[in-house]
Amino acid sequence: MIDLNYFLAKEDKTIARHNEDLMKCMKGLEDLGYLIDENIIKMLTEAIYYHDLGKIQKGF
């Protein structure tokens, strides 16, 4: 498995840290009652994980 701590999502943030931050945001939306559908939560979790993986490719 690829360690996402070695790749940048933003100039100052690794993909791993960026994904952690997004998961915290998602949890906040759940806590506020904006996200209640388990299928939506599952899809959003997967989208968070995959959305920056292209940045791992050389030349990006």
All heavy atoms as TSV, in Angstrom:
chain	resi	resn	atom	element	x	y	z
A	1	MET	N	N	0.839	-1.178	0.000
A	1	MET	CA	C	0.000	0.000	0.000
A	1	MET	C	C	0.886	1.244	0.000
A	1	MET	O	O	1.929	1.275	0.623
A	1	MET	CB	C	-0.914	-0.026	1.225
A	1	MET	CG	C	-1.812	1.167	1.342
A	1	MET	SD	S	-3.221	0.842	2.377
A	1	MET	CE	C	-4.488	0.963	1.174
A	2	ILE	N	N	0.442	2.250	-0.682
A	2	ILE	CA	C	1.202	3.490	-0.806
A	2	ILE	C	C	0.992	4.353	0.432
A	2	ILE	O	O	-0.134	4.535	0.891
A	2	ILE	CB	C	0.766	4.256	-2.069
A	2	ILE	CG1	C	1.121	3.439	-3.308
A	2	ILE	CG2	C	1.401	5.625	-2.130
A	2	ILE	CD1	C	0.559	3.994	-4.585
A	3	ASP	N	N	2.072	4.883	0.962
A	3	ASP	CA	C	1.996	5.771	2.125
A	3	ASP	C	C	1.704	7.190	1.646
A	3	ASP	O	O	2.550	7.842	1.030
A	3	ASP	CB	C	3.309	5.728	2.898
A	3	ASP	CG	C	3.254	6.497	4.203
A	3	ASP	OD1	O	2.281	7.260	4.425
A	3	ASP	OD2	O	4.176	6.351	5.010
A	4	LEU	N	N	0.510	7.657	1.914
A	4	LEU	CA	C	0.076	8.971	1.442
A	4	LEU	C	C	0.711	10.121	2.209
A	4	LEU	O	O	0.470	11.283	1.892
A	4	LEU	CB	C	-1.452	9.060	1.493
A	4	LEU	CG	C	-2.183	8.042	0.627
A	4	LEU	CD1	C	-3.695	8.201	0.779
A	4	LEU	CD2	C	-1.782	8.163	-0.823
A	5	ASN	N	N	1.548	9.812	3.192
A	5	ASN	CA	C	2.269	10.848	3.926
A	5	ASN	C	C	3.450	11.402	3.132
A	5	ASN	O	O	4.045	12.398	3.522
A	5	ASN	CB	C	2.770	10.320	5.273
A	5	ASN	CG	C	1.644	10.176	6.248
A	5	ASN	OD1	O	0.991	11.148	6.604
A	5	ASN	ND2	N	1.395	8.951	6.673
A	6	TYR	N	N	3.792	10.753	2.019
A	6	TYR	CA	C	4.943	11.180	1.217
A	6	TYR	C	C	4.561	12.005	-0.005
A	6	TYR	O	O	5.421	12.428	-0.754
A	6	TYR	CB	C	5.752	9.961	0.762
A	6	TYR	CG	C	6.431	9.256	1.908
A	6	TYR	CD1	C	5.969	8.028	2.358
A	6	TYR	CD2	C	7.525	9.827	2.548
A	6	TYR	CE1	C	6.582	7.377	3.423
A	6	TYR	CE2	C	8.143	9.188	3.604
A	6	TYR	CZ	C	7.668	7.972	4.032
A	6	TYR	OH	O	8.272	7.342	5.078
A	7	PHE	N	N	3.275	12.224	-0.206
A	7	PHE	CA	C	2.805	12.947	-1.389
A	7	PHE	C	C	1.972	14.144	-0.968
A	7	PHE	O	O	1.211	14.077	-0.010
A	7	PHE	CB	C	1.970	12.018	-2.276
A	7	PHE	CG	C	2.728	10.818	-2.743
A	7	PHE	CD1	C	2.654	9.623	-2.050
A	7	PHE	CD2	C	3.534	10.883	-3.858
A	7	PHE	CE1	C	3.352	8.510	-2.469
A	7	PHE	CE2	C	4.244	9.780	-4.289
A	7	PHE	CZ	C	4.156	8.587	-3.590
A	8	LEU	N	N	2.112	15.225	-1.717
A	8	LEU	CA	C	1.415	16.453	-1.362
A	8	LEU	C	C	0.074	16.566	-2.080
A	8	LEU	O	O	-0.041	16.314	-3.270
A	8	LEU	CB	C	2.267	17.675	-1.711
A	8	LEU	CG	C	3.563	17.843	-0.927
A	8	LEU	CD1	C	4.309	19.074	-1.426
A	8	LEU	CD2	C	3.285	17.947	0.563
A	9	ALA	N	N	-0.931	16.978	-1.319
A	9	ALA	CA	C	-2.239	17.318	-1.878
A	9	ALA	C	C	-2.269	18.811	-2.168
A	9	ALA	O	O	-2.858	19.256	-3.139
A	9	ALA	CB	C	-3.352	16.956	-0.905
A	10	LYS	N	N	-1.637	19.548	-1.313
A	10	LYS	CA	C	-1.527	21.001	-1.424
A	10	LYS	C	C	-0.052	21.343	-1.198
A	10	LYS	O	O	0.728	20.503	-0.785
A	10	LYS	CB	C	-2.377	21.679	-0.358
A	10	LYS	CG	C	-3.815	21.189	-0.301
A	10	LYS	CD	C	-4.746	22.290	-0.654
A	10	LYS	CE	C	-6.176	21.833	-0.602
A	10	LYS	NZ	N	-6.785	21.666	-1.883
A	11	GLU	N	N	0.311	22.551	-1.447
A	11	GLU	CA	C	1.711	22.957	-1.315
A	11	GLU	C	C	2.278	22.665	0.076
A	11	GLU	O	O	3.450	22.350	0.225
A	11	GLU	CB	C	1.827	24.451	-1.621
A	11	GLU	CG	C	3.249	24.926	-1.777
A	11	GLU	CD	C	3.292	26.357	-2.252
A	11	GLU	OE1	O	2.751	26.643	-3.334
A	11	GLU	OE2	O	3.873	27.187	-1.522
A	12	ASP	N	N	1.423	22.752	1.095
A	12	ASP	CA	C	1.889	22.612	2.476
A	12	ASP	C	C	1.213	21.472	3.231
A	12	ASP	O	O	1.275	21.412	4.460
A	12	ASP	CB	C	1.664	23.921	3.228
A	12	ASP	CG	C	0.194	24.296	3.307
A	12	ASP	OD1	O	-0.605	23.761	2.511
A	12	ASP	OD2	O	-0.157	25.123	4.156
A	13	LYS	N	N	0.569	20.532	2.510
A	13	LYS	CA	C	-0.176	19.482	3.203
A	13	LYS	C	C	-0.109	18.171	2.426
A	13	LYS	O	O	-0.336	18.140	1.217
A	13	LYS	CB	C	-1.634	19.916	3.344
A	13	LYS	CG	C	-2.418	19.093	4.327
A	13	LYS	CD	C	-3.849	19.593	4.442
A	13	LYS	CE	C	-3.871	20.901	5.187
A	13	LYS	NZ	N	-5.243	21.331	5.499
A	14	THR	N	N	0.197	17.096	3.136
A	14	THR	CA	C	0.241	15.787	2.485
A	14	THR	C	C	-1.174	15.318	2.160
A	14	THR	O	O	-2.158	15.809	2.725
A	14	THR	CB	C	0.901	14.727	3.380
A	14	THR	OG1	O	0.079	14.506	4.525
A	14	THR	CG2	C	2.309	15.121	3.778
A	15	ILE	N	N	-1.249	14.348	1.256
A	15	ILE	CA	C	-2.552	13.770	0.922
A	15	ILE	C	C	-3.174	13.150	2.168
A	15	ILE	O	O	-4.371	13.311	2.412
A	15	ILE	CB	C	-2.418	12.736	-0.220
A	15	ILE	CG1	C	-2.013	13.437	-1.519
A	15	ILE	CG2	C	-3.707	11.951	-0.405
A	15	ILE	CD1	C	-1.713	12.495	-2.672
A	16	ALA	N	N	-2.370	12.463	2.964
A	16	ALA	CA	C	-2.893	11.832	4.174
A	16	ALA	C	C	-3.496	12.874	5.120
A	16	ALA	O	O	-4.615	12.697	5.616
A	16	ALA	CB	C	-1.794	11.038	4.883
A	17	ARG	N	N	-2.781	13.945	5.363
A	17	ARG	CA	C	-3.275	14.988	6.270
A	17	ARG	C	C	-4.518	15.677	5.692
A	17	ARG	O	O	-5.487	15.953	6.415
A	17	ARG	CB	C	-2.166	16.005	6.542
A	17	ARG	CG	C	-2.574	17.144	7.422
A	17	ARG	CD	C	-3.093	16.602	8.753
A	17	ARG	NE	N	-3.671	17.673	9.513
A	17	ARG	CZ	C	-3.437	17.887	10.785
A	17	ARG	NH1	N	-2.653	17.063	11.449
A	17	ARG	NH2	N	-3.995	18.881	11.403
A	18	HIS	N	N	-4.496	15.954	4.405
A	18	HIS	CA	C	-5.630	16.576	3.733
A	18	HIS	C	C	-6.875	15.692	3.859
A	18	HIS	O	O	-7.959	16.172	4.196
A	18	HIS	CB	C	-5.271	16.819	2.265
A	18	HIS	CG	C	-6.343	17.425	1.443
A	18	HIS	ND1	N	-6.964	18.609	1.755
A	18	HIS	CD2	C	-6.910	17.004	0.283
A	18	HIS	CE1	C	-7.871	18.895	0.828
A	18	HIS	NE2	N	-7.847	17.929	-0.067
A	19	ASN	N	N	-6.698	14.389	3.644
A	19	ASN	CA	C	-7.825	13.464	3.777
A	19	ASN	C	C	-8.332	13.410	5.210
A	19	ASN	O	O	-9.543	13.346	5.443
A	19	ASN	CB	C	-7.440	12.073	3.284
A	19	ASN	CG	C	-7.343	11.994	1.779
A	19	ASN	OD1	O	-7.679	12.942	1.069
A	19	ASN	ND2	N	-6.878	10.872	1.278
A	20	GLU	N	N	-7.425	13.435	6.181
A	20	GLU	CA	C	-7.835	13.460	7.593
A	20	GLU	C	C	-8.681	14.702	7.875
A	20	GLU	O	O	-9.712	14.608	8.555
A	20	GLU	CB	C	-6.614	13.463	8.503
A	20	GLU	CG	C	-5.867	12.160	8.566
A	20	GLU	CD	C	-4.556	12.288	9.349
A	20	GLU	OE1	O	-4.392	13.249	10.121
A	20	GLU	OE2	O	-3.701	11.413	9.164
A	21	ASP	N	N	-8.255	15.833	7.361
A	21	ASP	CA	C	-9.002	17.074	7.562
A	21	ASP	C	C	-10.396	16.987	6.938
A	21	ASP	O	O	-11.382	17.432	7.530
A	21	ASP	CB	C	-8.248	18.270	6.980
A	21	ASP	CG	C	-6.977	18.599	7.742
A	21	ASP	OD1	O	-6.784	18.086	8.873
A	21	ASP	OD2	O	-6.158	19.372	7.209
A	22	LEU	N	N	-10.469	16.417	5.739
A	22	LEU	CA	C	-11.763	16.266	5.073
A	22	LEU	C	C	-12.673	15.312	5.831
A	22	LEU	O	O	-13.889	15.544	5.930
A	22	LEU	CB	C	-11.574	15.794	3.633
A	22	LEU	CG	C	-10.940	16.809	2.690
A	22	LEU	CD1	C	-10.650	16.155	1.339
A	22	LEU	CD2	C	-11.820	18.028	2.522
A	23	MET	N	N	-12.104	14.250	6.392
A	23	MET	CA	C	-12.908	13.317	7.185
A	23	MET	C	C	-13.456	14.008	8.440
A	23	MET	O	O	-14.608	13.754	8.832
A	23	MET	CB	C	-12.085	12.082	7.568
A	23	MET	CG	C	-11.726	11.186	6.390
A	23	MET	SD	S	-13.155	10.460	5.549
A	23	MET	CE	C	-13.707	9.327	6.798
A	24	LYS	N	N	-12.664	14.884	9.040
A	24	LYS	CA	C	-13.149	15.639	10.201
A	24	LYS	C	C	-14.308	16.550	9.798
A	24	LYS	O	O	-15.291	16.679	10.534
A	24	LYS	CB	C	-12.022	16.468	10.813
A	24	LYS	CG	C	-11.007	15.641	11.550
A	24	LYS	CD	C	-9.879	16.515	12.085
A	24	LYS	CE	C	-8.774	15.673	12.660
A	24	LYS	NZ	N	-7.628	16.499	13.096
A	25	CYS	N	N	-14.209	17.164	8.627
A	25	CYS	CA	C	-15.298	18.010	8.120
A	25	CYS	C	C	-16.554	17.176	7.892
A	25	CYS	O	O	-17.664	17.593	8.243
A	25	CYS	CB	C	-14.891	18.708	6.836
A	25	CYS	SG	S	-13.640	19.983	7.046
A	26	MET	N	N	-16.372	15.998	7.301
A	26	MET	CA	C	-17.508	15.124	7.065
A	26	MET	C	C	-18.154	14.717	8.386
A	26	MET	O	O	-19.386	14.729	8.520
A	26	MET	CB	C	-17.092	13.875	6.281
A	26	MET	CG	C	-18.266	12.992	5.889
A	26	MET	SD	S	-17.797	11.488	5.022
A	26	MET	CE	C	-17.181	10.513	6.388
A	27	LYS	N	N	-17.337	14.393	9.376
A	27	LYS	CA	C	-17.857	14.016	10.702
A	27	LYS	C	C	-18.646	15.176	11.303
A	27	LYS	O	O	-19.703	14.972	11.913
A	27	LYS	CB	C	-16.694	13.612	11.615
A	27	LYS	CG	C	-17.088	13.271	13.019
A	27	LYS	CD	C	-17.904	12.010	13.090
A	27	LYS	CE	C	-18.130	11.637	14.552
A	27	LYS	NZ	N	-19.490	11.225	14.824
A	28	GLY	N	N	-18.158	16.389	11.119
A	28	GLY	CA	C	-18.870	17.560	11.611
A	28	GLY	C	C	-20.249	17.690	10.962
A	28	GLY	O	O	-21.233	18.009	11.632
A	29	LEU	N	N	-20.323	17.434	9.654
A	29	LEU	CA	C	-21.607	17.473	8.957
A	29	LEU	C	C	-22.545	16.376	9.451
A	29	LEU	O	O	-23.750	16.589	9.575
A	29	LEU	CB	C	-21.392	17.364	7.448
A	29	LEU	CG	C	-20.711	18.557	6.783
A	29	LEU	CD1	C	-20.391	18.239	5.325
A	29	LEU	CD2	C	-21.573	19.804	6.896
A	30	GLU	N	N	-21.978	15.208	9.754
A	30	GLU	CA	C	-22.786	14.129	10.344
A	30	GLU	C	C	-23.326	14.557	11.703
A	30	GLU	O	O	-24.516	14.379	11.984
A	30	GLU	CB	C	-21.947	12.867	10.525
A	30	GLU	CG	C	-21.677	12.086	9.265
A	30	GLU	CD	C	-20.898	10.829	9.568
A	30	GLU	OE1	O	-21.511	9.859	10.056
A	30	GLU	OE2	O	-19.674	10.827	9.318
A	31	ASP	N	N	-22.461	15.115	12.533
A	31	ASP	CA	C	-22.857	15.525	13.879
A	31	ASP	C	C	-23.950	16.590	13.853
A	31	ASP	O	O	-24.796	16.641	14.752
A	31	ASP	CB	C	-21.648	16.044	14.663
A	31	ASP	CG	C	-20.642	14.952	14.984
A	31	ASP	OD1	O	-20.977	13.749	14.849
A	31	ASP	OD2	O	-19.503	15.300	15.348
A	32	LEU	N	N	-23.930	17.429	12.828
A	32	LEU	CA	C	-24.944	18.476	12.694
A	32	LEU	C	C	-26.233	17.973	12.054
A	32	LEU	O	O	-27.215	18.711	11.953
A	32	LEU	CB	C	-24.384	19.639	11.872
A	32	LEU	CG	C	-23.270	20.450	12.541
A	32	LEU	CD1	C	-22.647	21.412	11.528
A	32	LEU	CD2	C	-23.821	21.210	13.746
A	33	GLY	N	N	-26.219	16.720	11.601
A	33	GLY	CA	C	-27.412	16.130	11.010
A	33	GLY	C	C	-27.566	16.357	9.522
A	33	GLY	O	O	-28.611	16.040	8.943
A	34	TYR	N	N	-26.530	16.896	8.866
A	34	TYR	CA	C	-26.597	17.119	7.429
A	34	TYR	C	C	-26.333	15.847	6.628
A	34	TYR	O	O	-26.770	15.733	5.491
A	34	TYR	CB	C	-25.603	18.201	6.995
A	34	TYR	CG	C	-25.993	19.584	7.444
A	34	TYR	CD1	C	-25.321	20.212	8.490
A	34	TYR	CD2	C	-27.039	20.262	6.830
A	34	TYR	CE1	C	-25.675	21.482	8.909
A	34	TYR	CE2	C	-27.402	21.532	7.240
A	34	TYR	CZ	C	-26.724	22.130	8.278
A	34	TYR	OH	O	-27.089	23.378	8.691
A	35	LEU	N	N	-25.589	14.934	7.186
A	35	LEU	CA	C	-25.309	13.650	6.534
A	35	LEU	C	C	-25.912	12.547	7.393
A	35	LEU	O	O	-25.421	12.283	8.502
A	35	LEU	CB	C	-23.800	13.414	6.393
A	35	LEU	CG	C	-23.057	14.288	5.406
A	35	LEU	CD1	C	-21.554	14.045	5.505
A	35	LEU	CD2	C	-23.529	14.026	3.993
A	36	ILE	N	N	-26.957	11.925	6.884
A	36	ILE	CA	C	-27.611	10.864	7.665
A	36	ILE	C	C	-27.718	9.550	6.884
A	36	ILE	O	O	-27.850	8.495	7.479
A	36	ILE	CB	C	-29.005	11.300	8.165
A	36	ILE	CG1	C	-29.890	11.731	7.002
A	36	ILE	CG2	C	-28.877	12.397	9.198
A	36	ILE	CD1	C	-31.326	12.032	7.384
A	37	ASP	N	N	-27.631	9.624	5.571
A	37	ASP	CA	C	-27.765	8.436	4.737
A	37	ASP	C	C	-26.436	7.684	4.701
A	37	ASP	O	O	-25.419	8.229	4.261
A	37	ASP	CB	C	-28.191	8.855	3.326
A	37	ASP	CG	C	-28.463	7.679	2.421
A	37	ASP	OD1	O	-27.511	6.893	2.158
A	37	ASP	OD2	O	-29.605	7.544	1.957
A	38	GLU	N	N	-26.457	6.434	5.141
A	38	GLU	CA	C	-25.222	5.638	5.221
A	38	GLU	C	C	-24.578	5.431	3.844
A	38	GLU	O	O	-23.357	5.368	3.741
A	38	GLU	CB	C	-25.484	4.290	5.894
A	38	GLU	CG	C	-25.750	4.401	7.383
A	38	GLU	CD	C	-24.582	5.010	8.149
A	38	GLU	OE1	O	-23.411	4.668	7.862
A	38	GLU	OE2	O	-24.844	5.834	9.041
A	39	ASN	N	N	-25.385	5.324	2.803
A	39	ASN	CA	C	-24.819	5.160	1.457
A	39	ASN	C	C	-24.077	6.422	1.024
A	39	ASN	O	O	-23.008	6.334	0.418
A	39	ASN	CB	C	-25.909	4.815	0.447
A	39	ASN	CG	C	-26.430	3.408	0.632
A	39	ASN	OD1	O	-25.681	2.497	0.952
A	39	ASN	ND2	N	-27.727	3.229	0.457
A	40	ILE	N	N	-24.636	7.577	1.320
A	40	ILE	CA	C	-23.980	8.843	0.986
A	40	ILE	C	C	-22.683	8.968	1.773
A	40	ILE	O	O	-21.645	9.362	1.234
A	40	ILE	CB	C	-24.907	10.048	1.287
A	40	ILE	CG1	C	-26.170	9.991	0.439
A	40	ILE	CG2	C	-24.157	11.365	1.116
A	40	ILE	CD1	C	-25.974	10.240	-1.028
A	41	ILE	N	N	-22.723	8.617	3.043
A	41	ILE	CA	C	-21.528	8.691	3.885
A	41	ILE	C	C	-20.439	7.767	3.340
A	41	ILE	O	O	-19.265	8.145	3.256
A	41	ILE	CB	C	-21.875	8.365	5.349
A	41	ILE	CG1	C	-22.765	9.472	5.927
A	41	ILE	CG2	C	-20.612	8.172	6.192
A	41	ILE	CD1	C	-23.410	9.138	7.257
A	42	LYS	N	N	-20.818	6.564	2.928
A	42	LYS	CA	C	-19.849	5.617	2.373
A	42	LYS	C	C	-19.245	6.161	1.080
A	42	LYS	O	O	-18.031	6.121	0.883
A	42	LYS	CB	C	-20.513	4.272	2.112
A	42	LYS	CG	C	-19.557	3.241	1.562
A	42	LYS	CD	C	-20.240	1.927	1.294
A	42	LYS	CE	C	-19.231	0.986	0.643
A	42	LYS	NZ	N	-19.838	-0.216	0.136
A	43	MET	N	N	-20.088	6.691	0.186
A	43	MET	CA	C	-19.582	7.235	-1.073
A	43	MET	C	C	-18.689	8.444	-0.834
A	43	MET	O	O	-17.651	8.603	-1.486
A	43	MET	CB	C	-20.745	7.608	-1.999
A	43	MET	CG	C	-21.431	6.402	-2.597
A	43	MET	SD	S	-22.658	6.835	-3.852
A	43	MET	CE	C	-23.924	7.601	-2.859
A	44	LEU	N	N	-19.056	9.308	0.099
A	44	LEU	CA	C	-18.248	10.484	0.406
A	44	LEU	C	C	-16.902	10.072	1.000
A	44	LEU	O	O	-15.866	10.643	0.656
A	44	LEU	CB	C	-19.000	11.415	1.355
A	44	LEU	CG	C	-18.351	12.746	1.679
A	44	LEU	CD1	C	-17.994	13.521	0.424
A	44	LEU	CD2	C	-19.275	13.570	2.565
A	45	THR	N	N	-16.905	9.064	1.848
A	45	THR	CA	C	-15.656	8.553	2.423
A	45	THR	C	C	-14.729	8.052	1.312
A	45	THR	O	O	-13.535	8.353	1.308
A	45	THR	CB	C	-15.956	7.419	3.424
A	45	THR	OG1	O	-16.773	7.946	4.475
A	45	THR	CG2	C	-14.680	6.839	4.009
A	46	GLU	N	N	-15.273	7.323	0.361
A	46	GLU	CA	C	-14.466	6.829	-0.758
A	46	GLU	C	C	-13.984	7.980	-1.633
A	46	GLU	O	O	-12.834	7.973	-2.090
A	46	GLU	CB	C	-15.262	5.822	-1.577
A	46	GLU	CG	C	-15.478	4.519	-0.833
A	46	GLU	CD	C	-16.272	3.503	-1.633
A	46	GLU	OE1	O	-16.379	3.625	-2.861
A	46	GLU	OE2	O	-16.779	2.558	-1.001
A	47	ALA	N	N	-14.839	8.960	-1.870
A	47	ALA	CA	C	-14.449	10.118	-2.681
A	47	ALA	C	C	-13.305	10.877	-2.014
A	47	ALA	O	O	-12.371	11.318	-2.688
A	47	ALA	CB	C	-15.642	11.035	-2.903
A	48	ILE	N	N	-13.380	11.030	-0.702
A	48	ILE	CA	C	-12.308	11.705	0.031
A	48	ILE	C	C	-10.997	10.948	-0.158
A	48	ILE	O	O	-9.957	11.550	-0.434
A	48	ILE	CB	C	-12.661	11.844	1.525
A	48	ILE	CG1	C	-13.760	12.902	1.700
A	48	ILE	CG2	C	-11.420	12.181	2.366
A	48	ILE	CD1	C	-14.358	12.962	3.097
A	49	TYR	N	N	-11.034	9.641	-0.040
A	49	TYR	CA	C	-9.807	8.852	-0.179
A	49	TYR	C	C	-9.214	8.964	-1.588
A	49	TYR	O	O	-8.018	9.168	-1.750
A	49	TYR	CB	C	-10.066	7.385	0.156
A	49	TYR	CG	C	-8.829	6.535	-0.031
A	49	TYR	CD1	C	-7.817	6.542	0.931
A	49	TYR	CD2	C	-8.635	5.779	-1.177
A	49	TYR	CE1	C	-6.657	5.809	0.754
A	49	TYR	CE2	C	-7.482	5.041	-1.361
A	49	TYR	CZ	C	-6.500	5.050	-0.394
A	49	TYR	OH	O	-5.355	4.327	-0.588
A	50	TYR	N	N	-10.052	8.858	-2.597
A	50	TYR	CA	C	-9.559	8.765	-3.970
A	50	TYR	C	C	-9.325	10.096	-4.676
A	50	TYR	O	O	-8.618	10.142	-5.676
A	50	TYR	CB	C	-10.515	7.929	-4.820
A	50	TYR	CG	C	-10.484	6.464	-4.471
A	50	TYR	CD1	C	-11.552	5.864	-3.820
A	50	TYR	CD2	C	-9.379	5.683	-4.787
A	50	TYR	CE1	C	-11.522	4.518	-3.489
A	50	TYR	CE2	C	-9.337	4.339	-4.456
A	50	TYR	CZ	C	-10.414	3.761	-3.809
A	50	TYR	OH	O	-10.370	2.443	-3.487
A	51	HIS	N	N	-9.877	11.195	-4.194
A	51	HIS	CA	C	-9.910	12.416	-4.996
A	51	HIS	C	C	-8.545	13.010	-5.334
A	51	HIS	O	O	-8.419	13.714	-6.321
A	51	HIS	CB	C	-10.821	13.472	-4.342
A	51	HIS	CG	C	-10.169	14.275	-3.280
A	51	HIS	ND1	N	-9.984	13.821	-1.995
A	51	HIS	CD2	C	-9.666	15.525	-3.323
A	51	HIS	CE1	C	-9.390	14.763	-1.300
A	51	HIS	NE2	N	-9.179	15.807	-2.076
A	52	ASP	N	N	-7.514	12.747	-4.568
A	52	ASP	CA	C	-6.195	13.309	-4.848
A	52	ASP	C	C	-5.145	12.264	-5.238
A	52	ASP	O	O	-3.973	12.591	-5.382
A	52	ASP	CB	C	-5.655	14.081	-3.627
A	52	ASP	CG	C	-6.108	15.516	-3.603
A	52	ASP	OD1	O	-6.370	16.079	-4.681
A	52	ASP	OD2	O	-6.201	16.090	-2.502
A	53	LEU	N	N	-5.549	11.038	-5.449
A	53	LEU	CA	C	-4.563	9.984	-5.749
A	53	LEU	C	C	-3.837	10.218	-7.072
A	53	LEU	O	O	-2.715	9.757	-7.242
A	53	LEU	CB	C	-5.216	8.603	-5.739
A	53	LEU	CG	C	-5.628	8.072	-4.370
A	53	LEU	CD1	C	-6.161	6.650	-4.498
A	53	LEU	CD2	C	-4.486	8.135	-3.366
A	54	GLY	N	N	-4.431	10.933	-7.982
A	54	GLY	CA	C	-3.754	11.242	-9.240
A	54	GLY	C	C	-2.482	12.045	-9.025
A	54	GLY	O	O	-1.566	12.012	-9.861
A	55	LYS	N	N	-2.397	12.730	-7.911
A	55	LYS	CA	C	-1.211	13.535	-7.613
A	55	LYS	C	C	0.021	12.677	-7.295
A	55	LYS	O	O	1.129	13.185	-7.233
A	55	LYS	CB	C	-1.502	14.499	-6.463
A	55	LYS	CG	C	-2.524	15.543	-6.874
A	55	LYS	CD	C	-2.843	16.478	-5.743
A	55	LYS	CE	C	-3.845	17.519	-6.217
A	55	LYS	NZ	N	-4.238	18.433	-5.175
A	56	ILE	N	N	-0.197	11.392	-7.123
A	56	ILE	CA	C	0.915	10.476	-6.876
A	56	ILE	C	C	1.702	10.214	-8.157
A	56	ILE	O	O	2.896	9.939	-8.122
A	56	ILE	CB	C	0.381	9.150	-6.293
A	56	ILE	CG1	C	-0.168	9.400	-4.885
A	56	ILE	CG2	C	1.455	8.075	-6.268
A	56	ILE	CD1	C	-0.890	8.212	-4.296
A	57	GLN	N	N	1.059	10.356	-9.294
A	57	GLN	CA	C	1.695	10.092	-10.579
A	57	GLN	C	C	2.823	11.077	-10.862
A	57	GLN	O	O	2.705	12.275	-10.592
A	57	GLN	CB	C	0.660	10.183	-11.710
A	57	GLN	CG	C	-0.444	9.173	-11.588
A	57	GLN	CD	C	0.065	7.747	-11.618
A	57	GLN	OE1	O	0.903	7.383	-12.442
A	57	GLN	NE2	N	-0.424	6.930	-10.711
A	58	LYS	N	N	3.927	10.567	-11.388
A	58	LYS	CA	C	5.030	11.422	-11.769
A	58	LYS	C	C	4.565	12.415	-12.826
A	58	LYS	O	O	3.757	12.070	-13.683
A	58	LYS	CB	C	6.190	10.594	-12.305
A	58	LYS	CG	C	6.879	9.796	-11.249
A	58	LYS	CD	C	8.049	9.048	-11.820
A	58	LYS	CE	C	8.705	8.237	-10.718
A	58	LYS	NZ	N	9.894	7.550	-11.170
A	59	GLY	N	N	5.082	13.598	-12.766
A	59	GLY	CA	C	4.743	14.606	-13.747
A	59	GLY	C	C	3.525	15.438	-13.394
A	59	GLY	O	O	3.152	16.339	-14.124
A	60	PHE	N	N	2.917	15.133	-12.286
A	60	PHE	CA	C	1.740	15.920	-11.901
A	60	PHE	C	C	2.190	17.229	-11.330
A	60	PHE	O	O	3.099	17.355	-10.587
A	60	PHE	CB	C	0.873	15.171	-10.887
A	60	PHE	CG	C	-0.366	15.954	-10.536
A	60	PHE	CD1	C	-1.453	15.920	-11.380
A	60	PHE	CD2	C	-0.425	16.716	-9.391
A	60	PHE	CE1	C	-2.598	16.630	-11.074
A	60	PHE	CE2	C	-1.558	17.442	-9.086
A	60	PHE	CZ	C	-2.654	17.390	-9.932
